[in-house]
Amino acid sequence: MTEDWLTQLIEDVEEEFEACGIIGLYQFTWWQQIGSRPDERDLIVARAHEAYAVFQQRHPDAWLGWITWPGMEPELARRADPGTALDFVLDPDAPRDAPLLVLVED
């Protein structure tokens, strides 16, 4: 991964966020190819937290919410409780209707 990984990740996540009004937190680790780098999981999750903090500074009105598949639509998200732990890793073995954490444009 290049030294400017943070800039690239933020640009890619922002592009989807601005187009859709919603972004799954798992995108912060998928972009870093977590599935092909299981030995670097801790580093990837730490970088996801760092990128999330930068993203939140750039989008202070975005709110954390829950959504279930199908339908990654902002109007279907429900607000997460304050203090909800951030979860950047999508569990491929989770049921299809398991809730996902997302950021929603206000």
Secondary structure by P-SEA (a helix, b strand, c coil): cccaaaaaaaaaaaaaaaaccccccaaaaaaacccccccaaaaaaaaaaaaaaaaaaaccccccccccccccccccccccccccccccccccccccccbbbbbbcc
